[in-house]
């Protein structure tokens, strides 16, 4: 029996092109992705929410454990094909931009044993927070009503959310978003101004070629 999804959730997933998570029976939908679209029922939080999840060692961590960092918080799962494709880019962003105070945090909405095995296989070198329902609740704390994966939130160094991206992130998109975060950190834009400008800039990018799992 397929999991029941509300009509709004199906519509959001179909438009955004993400993997929709349901703990008992995950299902993946791939299509062009883009900026998270706010609605009457899904409003992105203004600042990073407070939650705790276990890291790879089992220690409870929160986003407050990386003070002074501009965070790239990526929600993902091992069964999600676009999530898996995205990991090398996230590792590259961490390597190339760590000296600019950017920090990638992976939040795995998945079973712990699967996450640990896959993280070892892929040699993921950025911090991971792991949970099942708890991780879904963490995503909801960002203002997300229907959780699609991958889902990535970008904050400035003061913990203010600049933007969010629904679906697989591409390198050109990441470059535009990181530049917007730099402008916010430098006081050249407010998070709201950066979000509006980003929406236009991201929409102008050429569509990425179709990927195969």
C-alpha positions as CSV (number, residue, x, y, z in Angstrom):
1,X,0.0,0.0,0.0
2,X,1.4,3.4,-1.0
3,X,1.8,6.1,1.7
4,X,-1.0,8.7,1.6
5,X,0.2,12.2,0.9
6,X,-1.9,15.3,1.1
7,X,-2.6,16.9,-2.3
8,X,-0.6,20.0,-1.4
9,X,2.4,17.8,-0.6
10,X,2.2,16.0,-3.9
11,X,1.9,19.3,-5.8
12,X,5.0,20.8,-4.0
13,X,7.1,17.6,-4.7
14,X,6.0,17.5,-8.3
15,X,6.9,21.1,-8.9
16,X,10.2,21.2,-6.9
17,X,11.5,17.8,-7.9
18,X,12.5,16.2,-4.6
19,X,12.4,12.9,-2.7
20,X,9.4,12.9,-0.4
21,X,10.2,11.2,2.9
22,X,7.9,8.8,4.7
23,X,9.6,6.7,7.3
24,X,7.9,3.4,6.5
25,X,8.0,3.6,2.8
26,X,10.3,6.3,1.2
27,X,9.5,7.4,-2.3
28,X,11.7,9.5,-4.6
29,X,10.6,12.0,-7.2
30,X,13.2,13.7,-9.4
31,X,12.6,16.9,-11.4
32,X,14.1,20.4,-11.7
33,X,14.7,21.9,-8.3
34,X,15.0,25.5,-7.1
35,X,14.5,28.0,-4.3
36,X,12.1,27.0,-1.5
37,X,8.8,28.7,-2.3
38,X,7.0,30.2,0.7
39,X,3.2,29.9,1.0
40,X,0.5,30.5,3.5
41,X,1.3,27.2,5.2
42,X,5.1,27.1,4.7
43,X,7.0,30.2,5.8
44,X,10.8,30.0,6.2
45,X,12.0,30.8,9.7
46,X,13.9,34.0,10.1
47,X,16.7,32.5,12.3
48,X,18.1,29.0,12.8
49,X,15.8,27.0,15.0
50,X,16.9,25.2,18.2
51,X,16.9,21.4,18.1
52,X,19.3,18.6,19.1
53,X,20.2,15.5,17.2
54,X,22.9,12.8,17.8
55,X,26.1,13.1,15.7
56,X,28.1,10.3,14.3
57,X,29.6,9.5,17.8
58,X,26.1,9.6,19.4
59,X,26.8,13.0,21.1
60,X,23.8,15.3,21.1
61,X,24.6,18.5,19.1
62,X,22.7,21.6,18.1
63,X,23.4,24.2,15.4
64,X,24.5,26.5,18.2
65,X,27.7,24.4,18.4
66,X,29.1,26.2,15.4
67,X,29.0,29.9,16.5
68,X,30.2,32.5,14.1
69,X,29.7,30.2,11.1
70,X,27.6,30.8,8.1
71,X,25.8,27.4,8.0
72,X,24.8,25.2,5.1
73,X,22.3,22.9,6.7
74,X,21.5,20.0,4.3
75,X,18.7,17.6,5.0
76,X,19.2,14.3,3.2
77,X,18.8,10.5,3.3
78,X,20.7,7.5,2.0
79,X,17.8,6.3,-0.2
80,X,17.5,9.6,-1.9
81,X,19.3,9.7,-5.3
82,X,19.6,13.5,-5.7
83,X,20.9,13.6,-2.1
84,X,23.6,11.1,-2.9
85,X,24.6,13.0,-6.1
86,X,24.8,16.2,-4.1
87,X,27.3,15.0,-1.4
88,X,30.4,15.6,-3.5
89,X,29.4,19.2,-4.1
90,X,28.8,19.7,-0.4
91,X,32.2,18.2,0.4
92,X,33.7,20.6,-2.1
93,X,32.0,23.6,-0.6
94,X,33.2,22.7,2.8
95,X,36.8,22.2,1.6
96,X,36.9,25.4,-0.5
97,X,35.0,27.8,1.7
98,X,35.8,26.8,5.3
99,X,38.3,29.6,5.6
100,X,35.4,32.0,4.9
101,X,33.6,30.7,7.9
102,X,31.2,28.6,6.0
103,X,30.2,25.3,7.6
104,X,28.3,22.4,6.0
105,X,26.1,20.4,8.4
106,X,24.4,17.3,7.1
107,X,21.1,16.3,8.8
108,X,20.2,12.7,7.9
109,X,16.5,11.9,8.0
110,X,17.2,8.2,8.0
111,X,18.1,5.1,10.1
112,X,21.3,5.6,12.0
113,X,23.1,2.4,10.9
114,X,22.5,3.2,7.2
115,X,23.7,6.7,7.6
116,X,26.9,5.6,9.4
117,X,27.7,3.0,6.8
118,X,27.1,5.4,3.9
119,X,29.1,8.2,5.5
120,X,32.0,5.9,5.9
121,X,31.7,4.7,2.3
122,X,31.5,8.2,0.9
123,X,34.1,9.5,3.4
124,X,31.9,12.4,4.4
125,X,34.1,14.8,6.3
126,X,31.6,17.4,7.4
127,X,29.5,17.0,10.6
128,X,26.4,14.9,10.5
129,X,23.3,15.0,12.7
130,X,21.1,11.9,12.5
131,X,17.5,11.2,13.3
132,X,14.3,9.7,12.1
133,X,11.2,11.4,13.3
134,X,13.4,13.8,15.3
135,X,15.1,14.9,12.1
136,X,11.7,15.4,10.4
137,X,10.7,17.6,13.3
138,X,13.9,19.6,12.9
139,X,13.1,20.2,9.3
140,X,9.6,21.4,10.3
141,X,11.2,23.9,12.7
142,X,12.6,25.7,9.7
143,X,9.0,26.3,8.6
144,X,8.7,23.4,6.2
145,X,5.3,21.8,6.2
146,X,6.0,19.0,3.6
147,X,9.5,17.7,3.9
148,X,11.2,17.1,0.6
149,X,14.8,15.9,0.2
150,X,17.3,17.2,-0.4
151,X,16.5,20.4,1.4
152,X,19.3,22.9,2.2
153,X,19.1,26.0,4.3
154,X,21.8,28.8,4.2
155,X,22.4,31.2,7.1
156,X,24.7,34.1,7.7
157,X,27.2,34.1,10.6
158,X,24.6,35.6,13.0
159,X,22.2,32.7,12.5
160,X,19.8,34.6,10.2
161,X,18.4,32.5,7.5
162,X,19.2,34.0,4.1
163,X,17.6,31.4,1.8
164,X,16.7,27.7,1.3
165,X,16.9,25.4,-1.7
166,X,14.5,22.6,-2.4
167,X,15.9,19.7,-4.4
168,X,19.4,18.9,-5.7
169,X,21.8,21.9,-5.5
170,X,24.1,22.6,-8.4
171,X,27.5,24.3,-8.4
172,X,26.2,27.5,-10.2
173,X,23.3,27.8,-7.7
174,X,25.7,27.3,-4.7
175,X,28.0,30.0,-6.0
176,X,25.1,32.5,-6.3
177,X,23.8,31.6,-2.8
178,X,27.2,31.8,-1.1
179,X,27.8,35.3,-2.7
180,X,24.4,36.4,-1.3
181,X,25.4,35.2,2.2
182,X,28.6,37.1,1.9
183,X,26.7,40.3,1.1
184,X,24.4,39.8,4.1
185,X,27.4,39.2,6.4
186,X,29.0,42.3,5.1
187,X,25.9,44.4,5.7
188,X,25.3,45.1,2.0
189,X,21.9,43.3,2.0
190,X,19.3,42.2,4.5
191,X,18.4,38.6,4.4
192,X,15.0,39.5,2.9
193,X,16.7,41.7,0.1
194,X,19.2,38.9,-0.6
195,X,16.3,36.4,-0.9
196,X,14.4,38.4,-3.4
197,X,17.6,39.1,-5.6
198,X,18.5,35.4,-5.4
199,X,15.2,34.3,-6.6
200,X,15.7,36.3,-9.8
201,X,19.3,35.3,-10.3
202,X,18.6,31.6,-9.7
203,X,15.6,31.7,-12.1
204,X,17.9,33.1,-14.8
205,X,20.4,30.2,-14.6
206,X,20.2,27.6,-17.5
207,X,18.5,24.4,-16.6
208,X,21.0,21.7,-15.6
209,X,21.2,18.6,-17.8
210,X,19.2,15.6,-16.7
211,X,21.0,13.3,-14.3
212,X,20.9,9.5,-14.1
213,X,21.1,7.7,-10.7
